[in-house]
Amino acid sequence: MSLSEHTAPFDAIVYILEGEAEVLIDGRPYIVKEGEMIIMPANIPHALKAITRYKMLLMMIR
């Protein structure tokens, strides 16, 4: 599973419930594993790509 590069008007938090994903933020890769989270700042390009099969919770901060 992947989400192609895009921007969002609000900060977002991705919490990995299961598995492992690579999160690109402004072209920089971050490996996020089960039980970890990362903040994706508003208006900055970001994308997600599966390293292993994963489940995530996405929260937009308005």
C-alpha positions in Angstrom: 0.0 0.0 0.0 1.2 3.5 -0.7 -0.1 7.0 -0.8 1.5 9.2 -3.6 3.1 12.5 -2.8 0.7 15.3 -1.9 0.2 18.2 0.4 -2.5 18.9 2.9 -3.7 22.2 4.4 -3.4 21.0 8.0 -0.7 19.2 10.1 -1.4 15.5 10.2 -0.2 12.7 12.5 0.3 9.1 11.3 0.3 6.4 14.0 1.4 3.0 12.8 -0.9 0.4 14.4 0.7 -2.7 12.8 3.7 -3.2 10.5 6.2 -0.7 9.1 6.0 2.2 6.6 8.4 4.6 4.9 7.1 8.1 5.3 8.6 10.8 3.0 8.4 14.3 4.2 9.8 17.0 1.9 11.8 14.2 0.2 13.4 12.9 3.4 12.6 9.3 4.3 11.6 8.2 7.8 10.9 4.6 8.8 7.9 4.4 11.2 7.2 1.1 12.9 4.3 -0.3 14.9 3.6 1.8 18.0 5.4 4.9 16.5 4.0 8.1 15.1 5.2 11.0 12.9 3.9 14.5 12.3 3.5 15.6 8.7 3.5 19.4 8.6 0.9 21.3 6.6 1.7 22.4 3.1 4.8 20.2 2.9 4.9 17.3 0.4 4.6 13.9 1.9 4.0 10.3 0.9 3.8 6.8 2.5 5.0 3.5 1.2 4.7 0.0 2.8 7.9 -1.7 4.0 5.7 -4.5 5.4 2.0 -4.8 5.4 0.7 -2.1 7.7 -2.3 -0.4 9.3 -2.3 3.2 10.3 -4.4 5.8 12.0 -4.3 9.3 10.3 -5.3 12.3 12.3 -5.7 15.8 10.8 -5.1 18.7 13.2 -7.2 21.7 12.5 
